[in-house]
Amino acid sequence: MNLSRLALSLGQSATLKLNELANNLRAEGKPVIHLGGGEPEERIPGGAAAESRRLLDGGFVRYTPVSGTAPLKKEIAAYTSRHYGVEPGPKNIVVASGAKQAIYNFLVSVVDPGDQVVFPAPYWVSYPEMVRLAYGMPVVVRPREGRLTVSAGDIEAHITSRTKAILLNSPNNPSGQVYSEDFIREMVEICEHRNIYLLMDDIYNSLVFDGLKAPSAFNFSKRPLNDSPIVSVNGVSKTFSMTGFRIGWSVANEAVTQAMTKVQAQVSSCPSALSQAAAAGALREGDGFAEALRAGLEKKRDVMAAELSKLGKVKLHKPQGTFYSFPDFSAYEKDSAKLAARLLAEAMVVTVPGAEFGLEGHLRLSYCGSAADIVEGVARIRKVLK
């Protein structure tokens, strides 16, 4: 039996593949250190656990409305108001089975075959494949030598008559860089002028360091929400250490939201009722959990930066947020896949090759695990490279 050309063209998610590899090595008793991971080690918020138990104790876990439950939408609206300065109504929100599905819902809703979706490198590994799943064309904008961010002019230079959307992730996975207010303002102006969608992947928006803040695109819009091309995607996976619950959401104008709801109805019916209850509990608990997580990650960011500084030839743009760093190892080895394979074989350290994020010569090193693992992992890398 033959597989579809689309299925054959898709690459495997490098990050999920490496997570599985690390888990398998640990199960075999190997002393592996996973610096490629993407989930915090903290326990979930108490409010999330309590709401899960309450629903289970009731004995009824059933279908929910396609776009999400009313209690969760209420908490998402309050969260959006606090962090974005815009107050969405229930018809502006779609709760999805993870932020990834929210992005997919959007792409399927707005992209026709051959339409272009523009995004800068380094990018999250799934962006190109998700655009292809919607039969669109991914257009990658690469930064200038020695940089990890692009300018608004760089992105505008790649816009054509077939451009349907621009996709931005800030704070950025894998680099940890936060785009400036001026950059976001310019991107909003460009998208509103050209009637191009601007999707903001804000999954790390609360995990920002050094007193900085991730700018809200909505703050620079000259249009009301229901006439805006801005779509914001967020979720509980990162900020609330709830990766396994698979709850994300989108905030957009009513027309796009209605289309995304129809897509989701045919793909997955609705998100898990149990997970939605847990997400509502986490958001209702407030921002205290996220702030404690952020503060802890900032300290571990500093540990990672200090340890990498002992590798004289490694260049690092200090992360401003997330729990990733994206150091440049090209002075040691330009082929990032080759280097990652060597570090796994000789040091039992899992890293993610920069090529998977669109920039060769780099490795993504995560600091969401323990500080001890960060120190030991980088020490093993240093020993191999010496």
ABEGO torsion letter per residue (X at the ends): XBBBAAAAABBBBAAAAAAAAAAAAAAAGBBBBBAABABBABBBBAAAAAAAAAAAAAGBBBBBBAAEBAAAAAAAAAAAAAAAGBBBBAAABBBBBEAAAAAAAAAAAABBBGBBBBBBOBBBAAAAAAAAAAGBBBBBBBBBBGBABBBAAAAAAABBAABABBBBBOBBOAAGBBBBAAAAAAAAAAAAAAGBBBBBBAAAAABBBGGBBBBBAAAABABBAAABABBBBBEAAAAAGAAAAGBBBBBBBAAAAAAAAAAAAAAAGBBBAAAAAAAAAAAAAEAAAAAAAAAAAAAAAAAAAAAAAABAABBBBBBABEABBBBBAAAABABAAAAAAAAAAAAGBBBBBAAAAGBBGBBBBBAABBAAAAAAAAAAAAAAAX
